[in-house]
Amino acid sequence: MKKILIYFLFFIITILIVSIVYYLNIKENMQKCIYISNTDNNLNNDKSSNNTHIIERYNIKMTLNDNDKKNLLNQKNFLIPTMVNGTYCDTNYSTYYFIPEELYHNYKYKNLLIRIRNYYFSPGLFFEIKGRHIKIRTEITNNYEIISSSPEIEEYMDLINEMLKKLKTNDLKILSTTKYKRYSFVYYYDKNIRITLDTEIEHNNNKFSDFNIIEIKYPVDYNNNQVITEIQNRLQEINIVQNSNNKIHKYKLSELFSNK
């Protein structure tokens, strides 16, 4: 009888563990942006496995309210979701740091932006240096060690190592922190153009309601300006336009909030 009771308790505990794991998985999947499509044209998969790279591109950012956001997401033949880890949205956590004073006065580094970034669904911690039209990105450990390097970022390694060393010794002062939910897309007619939508934005623990950011990203050597104009016209059709309160502007995220 005692043996049967032990087996029964073991069975109940196993069921509870399986149920908890199942519930947590269901809860996580409910938070993901699931997209089902029967055609390849309606889905873009990000298959990039290189977590150390340089991105050179132009960014055009615009702000929009919640009603405009809803209209944007309901547009047909406009945005194709980009799937990463089974979702096309993820929560982004970023910490921005002041450029050290000795570098700030050097014209080469004055306009750089340093940040540490990670995501809810995607594994990894990333160290990034952003400049005009360029972003240097490398995956790091929790101890601020580079996981893997590449020839692509070789010319920036001295600067990267110097900044990581200062992070280890707490010699970099925090400029700001941000958290937001990001939806990732490519343009329906041209997958060279990325379009992201940031919502549920928090800056330095302050929540911004009825405030979202759309960003159009395209390579610096991109020659098809007509496509960019087409996108801006599509946005204008749903009242996302350039005006005194909603400028099309190239700026740093921290500058956006300081101007908000």
C-alpha positions as a printed Julia matrix, in Angstrom:
260×3 Matrix{Float64}:
  0.0    0.0     0.0
  2.84   2.35    0.89
  4.54   1.57   -2.41
  1.35   2.36   -4.34
  1.02   5.66   -2.49
  4.6    6.62   -3.41
  3.95   5.82   -7.08
  0.74   7.8    -6.95
  2.48  10.85   -5.44
  5.25  10.57   -8.03
  2.62  10.46  -10.78
  0.84  13.56   -9.4
  4.13  15.5    -9.09
  5.08  14.56  -12.65
  1.7   15.74  -13.94
  2.1   19.03  -12.05
  5.59  19.63  -13.46
  4.46  18.87  -17.02
  1.42  21.13  -16.57
  3.54  24.02  -15.28
  6.03  23.68  -18.15
  3.16  23.49  -20.65
  1.5   26.55  -19.14
  4.73  28.56  -19.26
  5.28  27.58  -22.9
  1.71  28.54  -23.78
  2.1   31.86  -21.96
  5.35  32.58  -23.81
  3.85  31.67  -27.18
  0.88  33.94  -26.48
  3.33  36.82  -26.12
  4.97  36.0   -29.42
  3.71  37.48  -32.67
  2.76  34.35  -34.59
  2.31  34.69  -38.34
  0.91  31.98  -40.6
  1.18  32.38  -44.36
  0.74  30.05  -47.32
  3.07  32.05  -49.55
  6.77  32.76  -49.16
  6.17  36.34  -50.3
  4.26  37.03  -47.09
  7.0   35.94  -44.73
 10.61  36.94  -44.26
 12.92  34.75  -42.2
 16.02  36.25  -40.64
 18.54  33.43  -40.98
 21.6   35.47  -40.05
 23.78  33.61  -37.55
 26.63  36.12  -37.48
 26.37  38.03  -34.23
 29.46  40.12  -34.97
 29.05  42.52  -37.85
 28.87  46.06  -39.15
 25.64  47.53  -40.47
 25.8   50.58  -42.7
 22.43  52.15  -43.47
 20.27  55.23  -43.37
 17.46  55.51  -40.84
 14.3   57.55  -41.2
 12.22  57.75  -38.02
  8.73  59.06  -37.46
  6.45  59.11  -34.43
  2.83  58.0   -34.47
 -0.06  57.59  -32.05
 -1.88  54.36  -31.23
 -4.63  54.91  -33.78
 -2.06  55.47  -36.53
 -0.24  52.33  -35.38
 -3.44  50.31  -35.74
 -4.01  51.7   -39.24
 -0.42  50.9   -40.16
 -0.66  47.25  -39.09
 -3.9   46.84  -41.05
 -2.37  47.98  -44.34
 -2.36  45.34  -47.09
  0.63  44.65  -49.34
  2.86  46.87  -47.25
  4.66  45.1   -44.39
  6.02  41.54  -44.42
  6.82  40.16  -40.95
 10.42  39.14  -40.32
 10.45  35.99  -38.19
 13.2   35.45  -35.61
 12.88  32.6   -33.09
  9.26  32.03  -34.08
  8.11  35.63  -33.66
  8.24  38.94  -35.49
  8.07  40.99  -32.31
 10.36  41.02  -29.31
 10.97  43.12  -26.23
 14.17  45.13  -26.5
 16.2   46.2   -23.45
 18.97  48.76  -24.01
 21.38  50.64  -21.75
 23.14  53.66  -23.24
 26.44  55.02  -21.92
 28.17  58.38  -22.03
 31.2   58.57  -24.28
 34.23  59.01  -21.98
 35.37  62.62  -21.81
 38.78  61.88  -23.26
 37.09  60.38  -26.36
 34.29  62.91  -26.61
 36.73  65.66  -27.5
 38.17  63.53  -30.31
 36.21  64.31  -33.5
 36.34  60.62  -34.51
 34.36  59.55  -31.44
 32.29  62.6   -30.54
 29.09  61.41  -32.24
 29.34  57.78  -31.22
 26.7   56.09  -29.11
 27.56  53.11  -26.9
 24.94  50.63  -25.73
 24.37  47.16  -24.34
 21.29  45.42  -25.73
 19.41  42.17  -25.16
 16.0   40.72  -26.0
 13.26  38.7   -24.34
 12.94  35.87  -26.88
 16.37  35.99  -28.52
 19.37  34.74  -26.54
 22.54  36.76  -26.22
 23.9   40.04  -24.91
 25.17  42.53  -27.47
 27.64  45.39  -27.3
 27.06  48.06  -29.95
 28.79  51.23  -31.08
 26.65  53.48  -33.25
 27.86  56.33  -35.41
 26.5   58.19  -38.41
 24.89  55.57  -40.65
 26.91  52.76  -39.08
 26.43  50.24  -36.29
 29.15  47.92  -34.99
 27.67  44.96  -33.14
 29.27  42.04  -31.32
 27.92  39.44  -28.91
 29.48  39.45  -25.44
 29.31  37.45  -22.22
 27.82  38.76  -18.97
 31.42  39.54  -17.97
 31.84  41.83  -21.01
 34.06  39.45  -22.97
 33.72  39.17  -26.75
 32.32  35.76  -27.69
 33.58  35.82  -31.27
 35.26  38.36  -33.49
 35.45  38.78  -37.25
 37.72  40.56  -39.74
 34.8   42.88  -40.43
 35.24  44.71  -37.12
 39.01  44.37  -36.84
 39.71  48.09  -37.29
 37.39  48.88  -34.37
 38.76  46.27  -31.96
 40.93  48.7   -29.98
 37.94  50.92  -29.32
 35.67  47.96  -28.51
 38.16  46.45  -26.08
 38.74  49.81  -24.42
 34.99  50.34  -23.88
 34.46  46.78  -22.62
 37.33  47.25  -20.17
 35.68  50.42  -18.87
 32.38  48.55  -18.51
 34.1   45.89  -16.41
 35.53  48.53  -14.1
 32.3   50.56  -14.0
 34.07  53.52  -15.61
 31.31  54.14  -18.13
 28.42  56.22  -16.82
 24.89  55.31  -17.83
 23.23  57.86  -20.09
 19.79  56.25  -20.26
 17.85  52.98  -20.34
 15.06  51.99  -22.7
 12.61  49.16  -23.07
 10.14  48.67  -25.88
  8.32  46.08  -27.93
  9.64  45.99  -31.5
  7.78  44.63  -34.53
 10.13  43.79  -37.41
  9.17  43.86  -41.08
 10.53  44.27  -44.58
  8.8   46.28  -47.28
  6.37  44.18  -49.32
  7.85  45.22  -52.68
 11.51  45.4   -51.68
 13.04  43.22  -48.98
 16.21  45.34  -48.91
 14.24  47.82  -46.83
 13.61  47.04  -43.18
 10.76  48.69  -41.33
 10.45  48.46  -37.56
  7.68  49.59  -35.26
  8.46  50.29  -31.59
  5.6   50.33  -29.08
  5.06  50.16  -25.29
  8.06  52.43  -24.91
  9.77  53.09  -21.58
 12.65  55.5   -21.18
 14.44  55.75  -17.82
 11.46  53.84  -16.31
  9.01  56.44  -17.66
  6.24  54.97  -19.81
  5.15  56.8   -22.94
  1.49  56.21  -23.73
 -0.02  56.77  -27.17
  3.5   57.13  -28.55
  5.19  54.82  -31.07
  8.12  54.99  -33.46
  8.33  53.71  -37.02
 11.75  53.44  -38.6
 12.64  52.9   -42.26
 16.11  51.39  -42.73
 17.92  51.04  -46.04
 21.55  50.47  -47.15
 23.79  53.51  -47.58
 24.51  52.44  -51.16
 20.83  52.03  -51.97
 19.99  53.83  -55.2
 16.24  53.3   -55.5
 14.98  56.49  -53.88
 11.67  56.0   -55.61
 10.88  53.1   -53.3
 11.59  55.24  -50.23
  9.23  57.86  -51.64
  6.59  55.19  -52.21
  6.81  54.12  -48.57
  6.52  57.71  -47.37
  3.47  58.17  -49.61
  1.88  55.05  -48.17
  2.47  56.38  -44.68
  1.03  59.73  -45.67
 -2.15  57.98  -46.8
 -2.73  56.91  -43.21
 -1.79  60.31  -41.79
  1.75  59.45  -40.76
  3.38  62.52  -42.25
  6.13  65.03  -41.64
  4.92  68.07  -39.74
  6.0   70.27  -36.85
  5.13  67.57  -34.29
  6.11  64.52  -36.29
  9.41  65.1   -38.07
 11.12  62.74  -40.43
 14.49  62.96  -38.83
 17.71  61.01  -38.45
 18.56  60.95  -34.78
 19.73  58.93  -31.82
 17.06  57.27  -29.71
 18.15  59.18  -26.6
 17.79  62.45  -28.5
 14.27  61.52  -29.47
 13.18  61.17  -25.89
 15.03  64.25  -24.72
 13.05  66.17  -27.35
  9.76  64.51  -26.45
